[in-house]
Amino acid sequence: MRVTRIWSDADGGSHFDDVDIELSAVAYAPPAPPFEVSAPLPVEGAVLFELPTGWRGGWHPTPRRQLYCGLTGELEVEVSDGEVRRLPPGALVLVEDLEGMGHVTRVMGDVPATGVFVHLGPER
């Protein structure tokens, strides 16, 4: 499964890339047939959120390593190297820009952005 990742380099600059998370066929919920799942991720908690229309978060690093799961609305995210990406409903982003400038987030359109931030444990 390919997901977007936001990360910071040694100089504190933030960047996008796309990473593949390995999936394997597993009998996850027998007697349902097997389907593709990842290895378990270390999770410490989760928060639900709603960002109102017009909301803009200036430059900020992520407060913790987390997985962004968008439910409604569309976000626009800019990283310090100038790349901008639109995150539609259903977007999944591994957010790891813990140092430096971070990123800018904007709610686009006339629908509030709702979703889940899954707080991840340390990277293995």
N, C-alpha and C positions, 0 to 999 in steps of 0.2 A: 504494500500500500504506500503510495507516494503522498507525503505531507509537506507543506511549507514549513520552513524553519527560519526564525529570526535569531541571530546570534551576534555577539560582539567579539571583535578581534583584540589582540594584545594592546593596541593603541586606543581602545575604547570606541572604535567605529562600529556601527551596526550594519548588518547585511542580511539579505534573504538568500536562502538556497532551498533546494528541494531534496528531501531525504527519503529513502525507502525503508519502511519498517517491514521486516520479514514476517510472512504469514505461513502457517502450516495447517493442513487439514486435521481437524481434531473432532472427536465425538464429544462436543462441548455440552450438549443438553440431551442425552439419550432419553427416549428412543428416537429423537429427531436425527436425521442423517448428519454426518460430519460436515463441517464448513470451515473456512479459513479464519484463523484467529492468530493474534500476535502472542508473544510471551507476555506474562503479566508485567505491568509497569508498576514501580513502587509509587504508591499514592498516599498522600498525607491528609487530603481533604478536598472539598469542592465548594465553590460558591456560585450561586446564580446571580446574574446581573441584568440590568436594563440601563442603556445609555439613551437619553432623550434625543429627539431630532435636533440637529444643529450642534450637538456636543462635539467639542474638540479638546483633546488632551495634548498639550504642548510636548516638547521633547522630554522624555522620561524613560529610564530603564525599567524593565519588568521588576516588580518587587520580589519575585521568586521564580524559580523554574516552574513553568506551568504549561498546560495544554489548553488552548482556546478552542471552544466548540461553539460556532455560531448557530443560532436558531432562527432569528428573524432579523430583518434589516440588513444593510450593507455597510461595511466599514472600508475606509481607505487608510492604508498604513504606509508611511514613508520612513525609510531607514536613512542613516546618515550618509551613505554613499550616493544618495539621490534617487534610488529606485523606489517606485511607488507601486503597490499592488492593491487591487480591490478584492475584498473578502465577502463573497455572497453568503446567503443563508446556507448552512451545511458545511462551511469551511472549517477545516481542522488545521491548527497551527501550533507547532512546538515553539514556545517563546522562551528564549534563553539569553537574551541580551541584558545580562545582569550588571554590566559595567559600562561606563562611558555615557555618551549622549542618549542612547536608547533610540526611541522611535516616536513618531507623531501618529496619533490615531484620530480619525474624523468619522462621524456618522454621516452617511450620504443619503440623500432622498428624504422622503417624508414619513418613514417608518422607523420607530425606535429600534435600536439594535439590542437583542436579548441573546443570552447564551449562558454557557457554563465555563468557568475557569477551574480546571482540575489541577490541584496543587501536587506537583510531582516531588518525589524524594530525590536524593542525590543520583546523578547519572552513574550507571554501573559500567 
